[in-house]
Amino acid sequence: MLKTIYLLVASICAILSIYSLISDNDMLIPLLQFFLGVTILIMGIESLRSKKKATGIICVVSSLFIFTSLFIKYY
């Protein structure tokens, strides 16, 4: 289940990145950062489930950092 969500979010992130790069549109950067944070959070959860605690904790902390910076900057 997490694998399909991970693939969906990662593909959305890739599509938004390519569109933003081609169209020179900077309005999508907060949305792109959010999807990157979700992707890293899912990677962290999968790492914690597979007993890779160090990698999982680093991914979860970095995703929380991304969400915190988004919240501070845009809200």
A tleap script that builds the chain and sets N, CA, C and O, in Angstrom:
source leaprc.protein.ff14SB
mol = sequence {
  NMET LEU LYS THR ILE TYR LEU LEU VAL ALA
  SER ILE CYS ALA ILE LEU SER ILE TYR SER
  LEU ILE SER ASP ASN ASP MET LEU ILE PRO
  LEU LEU GLN PHE PHE LEU GLY VAL THR ILE
  LEU ILE MET GLY ILE GLU SER LEU ARG SER
  LYS LYS LYS ALA THR GLY ILE ILE CYS VAL
  VAL SER SER LEU PHE ILE PHE THR SER LEU
  PHE ILE LYS TYR CTYR
}
set mol.1.N position { 0.821 -1.195 0.000 }
set mol.1.CA position { 0.000 0.000 0.000 }
set mol.1.C position { 0.869 1.264 0.000 }
set mol.1.O position { 0.629 2.190 -0.774 }
set mol.2.N position { 1.871 1.290 0.869 }
set mol.2.CA position { 2.756 2.454 0.900 }
set mol.2.C position { 3.562 2.577 -0.386 }
set mol.2.O position { 3.899 3.680 -0.816 }
set mol.3.N position { 3.865 1.445 -0.992 }
set mol.3.CA position { 4.653 1.467 -2.229 }
set mol.3.C position { 3.874 2.161 -3.347 }
set mol.3.O position { 4.447 2.945 -4.103 }
set mol.4.N position { 2.583 1.883 -3.457 }
set mol.4.CA position { 1.787 2.525 -4.506 }
set mol.4.C position { 1.614 4.018 -4.233 }
set mol.4.O position { 1.661 4.832 -5.155 }
set mol.5.N position { 1.413 4.375 -2.963 }
set mol.5.CA position { 1.304 5.792 -2.617 }
set mol.5.C position { 2.623 6.496 -2.893 }
set mol.5.O position { 2.645 7.621 -3.393 }
set mol.6.N position { 3.728 5.821 -2.560 }
set mol.6.CA position { 5.057 6.387 -2.813 }
set mol.6.C position { 5.271 6.626 -4.308 }
set mol.6.O position { 5.755 7.686 -4.704 }
set mol.7.N position { 4.915 5.651 -5.130 }
set mol.7.CA position { 5.080 5.811 -6.579 }
set mol.7.C position { 4.187 6.918 -7.126 }
set mol.7.O position { 4.600 7.669 -8.010 }
set mol.8.N position { 2.972 7.025 -6.610 }
set mol.8.CA position { 2.054 8.068 -7.057 }
set mol.8.C position { 2.575 9.457 -6.692 }
set mol.8.O position { 2.584 10.361 -7.528 }
set mol.9.N position { 3.003 9.623 -5.452 }
set mol.9.CA position { 3.496 10.930 -5.003 }
set mol.9.C position { 4.803 11.286 -5.708 }
set mol.9.O position { 5.015 12.442 -6.073 }
set mol.10.N position { 5.674 10.302 -5.901 }
set mol.10.CA position { 6.942 10.567 -6.591 }
set mol.10.C position { 6.706 10.945 -8.052 }
set mol.10.O position { 7.402 11.808 -8.587 }
set mol.11.N position { 5.732 10.307 -8.701 }
set mol.11.CA position { 5.450 10.666 -10.092 }
set mol.11.C position { 4.808 12.052 -10.181 }
set mol.11.O position { 5.096 12.802 -11.114 }
set mol.12.N position { 3.950 12.399 -9.233 }
set mol.12.CA position { 3.387 13.753 -9.199 }
set mol.12.C position { 4.498 14.773 -9.013 }
set mol.12.O position { 4.503 15.827 -9.650 }
set mol.13.N position { 5.427 14.454 -8.146 }
set mol.13.CA position { 6.559 15.348 -7.889 }
set mol.13.C position { 7.420 15.517 -9.142 }
set mol.13.O position { 7.856 16.626 -9.451 }
set mol.14.N position { 7.660 14.436 -9.852 }
set mol.14.CA position { 8.462 14.513 -11.074 }
set mol.14.C position { 7.744 15.324 -12.148 }
set mol.14.O position { 8.371 16.128 -12.839 }
set mol.15.N position { 6.446 15.123 -12.293 }
set mol.15.CA position { 5.676 15.862 -13.294 }
set mol.15.C position { 5.666 17.357 -12.968 }
set mol.15.O position { 5.850 18.192 -13.853 }
set mol.16.N position { 5.449 17.687 -11.695 }
set mol.16.CA position { 5.471 19.100 -11.301 }
set mol.16.C position { 6.846 19.718 -11.506 }
set mol.16.O position { 6.950 20.879 -11.903 }
set mol.17.N position { 7.890 18.963 -11.242 }
set mol.17.CA position { 9.252 19.476 -11.436 }
set mol.17.C position { 9.530 19.759 -12.903 }
set mol.17.O position { 10.074 20.808 -13.249 }
set mol.18.N position { 9.160 18.832 -13.752 }
set mol.18.CA position { 9.392 19.011 -15.189 }
set mol.18.C position { 8.574 20.187 -15.715 }
set mol.18.O position { 9.081 20.997 -16.491 }
set mol.19.N position { 7.309 20.285 -15.299 }
set mol.19.CA position { 6.470 21.392 -15.749 }
set mol.19.C position { 7.023 22.735 -15.275 }
set mol.19.O position { 7.054 23.704 -16.033 }
set mol.20.N position { 7.456 22.782 -14.025 }
set mol.20.CA position { 8.007 24.026 -13.486 }
set mol.20.C position { 9.297 24.412 -14.189 }
set mol.20.O position { 9.562 25.595 -14.402 }
set mol.21.N position { 10.090 23.432 -14.545 }
set mol.21.CA position { 11.343 23.702 -15.242 }
set mol.21.C position { 11.100 24.196 -16.664 }
set mol.21.O position { 11.759 25.130 -17.121 }
set mol.22.N position { 10.164 23.577 -17.358 }
set mol.22.CA position { 9.890 23.949 -18.747 }
set mol.22.C position { 9.182 25.301 -18.830 }
set mol.22.O position { 9.546 26.144 -19.649 }
set mol.23.N position { 8.169 25.508 -17.981 }
set mol.23.CA position { 7.367 26.727 -18.090 }
set mol.23.C position { 7.943 27.908 -17.318 }
set mol.23.O position { 7.424 29.020 -17.423 }
set mol.24.N position { 8.986 27.694 -16.558 }
set mol.24.CA position { 9.599 28.752 -15.748 }
set mol.24.C position { 8.594 29.347 -14.759 }
set mol.24.O position { 8.602 30.549 -14.495 }
set mol.25.N position { 7.735 28.486 -14.222 }
set mol.25.CA position { 6.682 28.889 -13.302 }
set mol.25.C position { 7.137 28.606 -11.866 }
set mol.25.O position { 7.358 27.453 -11.497 }
set mol.26.N position { 7.273 29.654 -11.069 }
set mol.26.CA position { 7.721 29.499 -9.688 }
set mol.26.C position { 6.569 29.334 -8.699 }
set mol.26.O position { 6.809 29.153 -7.506 }
set mol.27.N position { 5.348 29.391 -9.164 }
set mol.27.CA position { 4.200 29.285 -8.273 }
set mol.27.C position { 4.004 27.868 -7.736 }
set mol.27.O position { 3.311 27.679 -6.736 }
set mol.28.N position { 4.595 26.888 -8.375 }
set mol.28.CA position { 4.400 25.497 -7.973 }
set mol.28.C position { 5.420 25.011 -6.952 }
set mol.28.O position { 5.339 23.867 -6.504 }
set mol.29.N position { 6.361 25.838 -6.579 }
set mol.29.CA position { 7.433 25.402 -5.683 }
set mol.29.C position { 6.908 24.979 -4.301 }
set mol.29.O position { 7.378 23.963 -3.788 }
set mol.30.N position { 5.964 25.694 -3.668 }
set mol.30.CA position { 5.460 25.199 -2.378 }
set mol.30.C position { 4.772 23.840 -2.491 }
set mol.30.O position { 4.931 22.985 -1.620 }
set mol.31.N position { 4.015 23.647 -3.556 }
set mol.31.CA position { 3.358 22.363 -3.768 }
set mol.31.C position { 4.381 21.262 -4.016 }
set mol.31.O position { 4.227 20.140 -3.535 }
set mol.32.N position { 5.407 21.583 -4.756 }
set mol.32.CA position { 6.482 20.632 -5.022 }
set mol.32.C position { 7.223 20.273 -3.739 }
set mol.32.O position { 7.557 19.109 -3.522 }
set mol.33.N position { 7.481 21.259 -2.890 }
set mol.33.CA position { 8.138 20.984 -1.611 }
set mol.33.C position { 7.268 20.100 -0.722 }
set mol.33.O position { 7.779 19.224 -0.023 }
set mol.34.N position { 5.961 20.326 -0.746 }
set mol.34.CA position { 5.060 19.493 0.041 }
set mol.34.C position { 5.116 18.040 -0.419 }
set mol.34.O position { 5.225 17.129 0.402 }
set mol.35.N position { 5.043 17.822 -1.731 }
set mol.35.CA position { 5.084 16.452 -2.240 }
set mol.35.C position { 6.441 15.795 -1.993 }
set mol.35.O position { 6.503 14.586 -1.768 }
set mol.36.N position { 7.515 16.560 -2.029 }
set mol.36.CA position { 8.826 16.006 -1.678 }
set mol.36.C position { 8.874 15.609 -0.205 }
set mol.36.O position { 9.453 14.579 0.141 }
set mol.37.N position { 8.271 16.415 0.658 }
set mol.37.CA position { 8.203 16.066 2.074 }
set mol.37.C position { 7.408 14.798 2.321 }
set mol.37.O position { 7.791 13.966 3.143 }
set mol.38.N position { 6.290 14.650 1.602 }
set mol.38.CA position { 5.485 13.434 1.726 }
set mol.38.C position { 6.271 12.225 1.230 }
set mol.38.O position { 6.222 11.158 1.842 }
set mol.39.N position { 6.993 12.388 0.128 }
set mol.39.CA position { 7.802 11.293 -0.407 }
set mol.39.C position { 8.868 10.857 0.589 }
set mol.39.O position { 9.060 9.661 0.810 }
set mol.40.N position { 9.554 11.808 1.185 }
set mol.40.CA position { 10.594 11.473 2.159 }
set mol.40.C position { 9.977 10.859 3.415 }
set mol.40.O position { 10.573 9.963 4.015 }
set mol.41.N position { 8.796 11.324 3.822 }
set mol.41.CA position { 8.120 10.744 4.978 }
set mol.41.C position { 7.747 9.287 4.719 }
set mol.41.O position { 7.924 8.440 5.594 }
set mol.42.N position { 7.239 8.991 3.542 }
set mol.42.CA position { 6.892 7.607 3.202 }
set mol.42.C position { 8.139 6.739 3.163 }
set mol.42.O position { 8.109 5.592 3.609 }
set mol.43.N position { 9.235 7.273 2.633 }
set mol.43.CA position { 10.497 6.524 2.650 }
set mol.43.C position { 10.933 6.236 4.082 }
set mol.43.O position { 11.423 5.144 4.371 }
set mol.44.N position { 10.763 7.194 4.971 }
set mol.44.CA position { 11.129 6.998 6.369 }
set mol.44.C position { 10.276 5.949 7.049 }
set mol.44.O position { 10.785 5.131 7.816 }
set mol.45.N position { 8.980 5.968 6.774 }
set mol.45.CA position { 8.088 4.969 7.362 }
set mol.45.C position { 8.443 3.576 6.864 }
set mol.45.O position { 8.471 2.624 7.645 }
set mol.46.N position { 8.714 3.450 5.562 }
set mol.46.CA position { 9.116 2.146 5.027 }
set mol.46.C position { 10.436 1.679 5.624 }
set mol.46.O position { 10.607 0.487 5.882 }
set mol.47.N position { 11.368 2.593 5.846 }
set mol.47.CA position { 12.651 2.218 6.446 }
set mol.47.C position { 12.472 1.776 7.893 }
set mol.47.O position { 13.112 0.821 8.335 }
set mol.48.N position { 11.614 2.459 8.624 }
set mol.48.CA position { 11.363 2.058 10.004 }
set mol.48.C position { 10.679 0.700 10.080 }
set mol.48.O position { 10.950 -0.082 10.991 }
set mol.49.N position { 9.800 0.416 9.136 }
set mol.49.CA position { 9.138 -0.894 9.114 }
set mol.49.C position { 10.089 -2.025 8.767 }
set mol.49.O position { 9.906 -3.155 9.220 }
set mol.50.N position { 11.103 -1.729 7.966 }
set mol.50.CA position { 12.051 -2.775 7.573 }
set mol.50.C position { 13.275 -2.812 8.489 }
set mol.50.O position { 14.328 -3.324 8.108 }
set mol.51.N position { 13.130 -2.270 9.684 }
set mol.51.CA position { 14.157 -2.329 10.737 }
set mol.51.C position { 15.427 -1.554 10.412 }
set mol.51.O position { 16.490 -1.873 10.943 }
set mol.52.N position { 15.341 -0.555 9.560 }
set mol.52.CA position { 16.468 0.341 9.290 }
set mol.52.C position { 16.201 1.643 10.034 }
set mol.52.O position { 15.777 2.640 9.449 }
set mol.53.N position { 16.457 1.608 11.331 }
set mol.53.CA position { 16.043 2.720 12.186 }
set mol.53.C position { 16.783 4.014 11.898 }
set mol.53.O position { 16.173 5.083 11.911 }
set mol.54.N position { 18.074 3.944 11.639 }
set mol.54.CA position { 18.841 5.180 11.419 }
set mol.54.C position { 18.352 5.911 10.173 }
set mol.54.O position { 18.128 7.121 10.205 }
set mol.55.N position { 18.187 5.180 9.086 }
set mol.55.CA position { 17.701 5.788 7.845 }
set mol.55.C position { 16.276 6.302 8.009 }
set mol.55.O position { 15.942 7.382 7.520 }
set mol.56.N position { 15.447 5.541 8.687 }
set mol.56.CA position { 14.064 5.949 8.900 }
set mol.56.C position { 13.946 7.212 9.722 }
set mol.56.O position { 13.151 8.096 9.403 }
set mol.57.N position { 14.733 7.302 10.778 }
set mol.57.CA position { 14.678 8.490 11.632 }
set mol.57.C position { 15.181 9.716 10.879 }
set mol.57.O position { 14.610 10.800 11.005 }
set mol.58.N position { 16.244 9.552 10.100 }
set mol.58.CA position { 16.763 10.680 9.317 }
set mol.58.C position { 15.725 11.156 8.306 }
set mol.58.O position { 15.543 12.360 8.130 }
set mol.59.N position { 15.048 10.233 7.645 }
set mol.59.CA position { 14.027 10.612 6.660 }
set mol.59.C position { 12.839 11.305 7.322 }
set mol.59.O position { 12.341 12.307 6.809 }
set mol.60.N position { 12.384 10.781 8.452 }
set mol.60.CA position { 11.245 11.391 9.134 }
set mol.60.C position { 11.609 12.786 9.644 }
set mol.60.O position { 10.814 13.717 9.512 }
set mol.61.N position { 12.787 12.939 10.219 }
set mol.61.CA position { 13.211 14.252 10.719 }
set mol.61.C position { 13.367 15.247 9.569 }
set mol.61.O position { 12.982 16.409 9.701 }
set mol.62.N position { 13.922 14.802 8.454 }
set mol.62.CA position { 14.079 15.723 7.323 }
set mol.62.C position { 12.725 16.107 6.725 }
set mol.62.O position { 12.549 17.244 6.289 }
set mol.63.N position { 11.771 15.183 6.696 }
set mol.63.CA position { 10.444 15.548 6.194 }
set mol.63.C position { 9.751 16.515 7.147 }
set mol.63.O position { 9.054 17.427 6.703 }
set mol.64.N position { 9.934 16.327 8.451 }
set mol.64.CA position { 9.377 17.285 9.408 }
set mol.64.C position { 10.017 18.658 9.255 }
set mol.64.O position { 9.348 19.678 9.419 }
set mol.65.N position { 11.305 18.689 8.942 }
set mol.65.CA position { 11.983 19.959 8.684 }
set mol.65.C position { 11.396 20.644 7.449 }
set mol.65.O position { 11.190 21.857 7.454 }
set mol.66.N position { 11.128 19.881 6.400 }
set mol.66.CA position { 10.533 20.445 5.183 }
set mol.66.C position { 9.149 21.008 5.487 }
set mol.66.O position { 8.826 22.117 5.061 }
set mol.67.N position { 8.319 20.247 6.227 }
set mol.67.CA position { 6.977 20.723 6.550 }
set mol.67.C position { 7.024 21.961 7.446 }
set mol.67.O position { 6.212 22.872 7.285 }
set mol.68.N position { 7.967 22.000 8.385 }
set mol.68.CA position { 8.101 23.164 9.259 }
set mol.68.C position { 8.526 24.398 8.473 }
set mol.68.O position { 7.999 25.489 8.693 }
set mol.69.N position { 9.469 24.229 7.566 }
set mol.69.CA position { 9.905 25.381 6.769 }
set mol.69.C position { 8.797 25.867 5.842 }
set mol.69.O position { 8.667 27.069 5.612 }
set mol.70.N position { 8.002 24.951 5.311 }
set mol.70.CA position { 6.853 25.363 4.498 }
set mol.70.C position { 5.851 26.146 5.333 }
set mol.70.O position { 5.339 27.179 4.901 }
set mol.71.N position { 5.579 25.647 6.530 }
set mol.71.CA position { 4.611 26.318 7.391 }
set mol.71.C position { 5.089 27.711 7.785 }
set mol.71.O position { 4.305 28.660 7.778 }
set mol.72.N position { 6.356 27.838 8.124 }
set mol.72.CA position { 6.891 29.138 8.539 }
set mol.72.C position { 6.908 30.126 7.374 }
set mol.72.O position { 6.583 31.299 7.552 }
set mol.73.N position { 7.281 29.664 6.200 }
set mol.73.CA position { 7.436 30.576 5.069 }
set mol.73.C position { 6.099 31.012 4.467 }
set mol.73.O position { 5.939 32.182 4.120 }
set mol.74.N position { 5.148 30.102 4.339 }
set mol.74.CA position { 3.941 30.408 3.572 }
set mol.74.C position { 2.693 30.628 4.413 }
set mol.74.O position { 1.658 31.007 3.865 }
set mol.75.N position { 2.751 30.404 5.732 }
set mol.75.CA position { 1.543 30.613 6.532 }
set mol.75.C position { 1.822 31.521 7.655 }
set mol.75.O position { 0.926 31.820 8.444 }
savepdb mol mol.pdb
quit
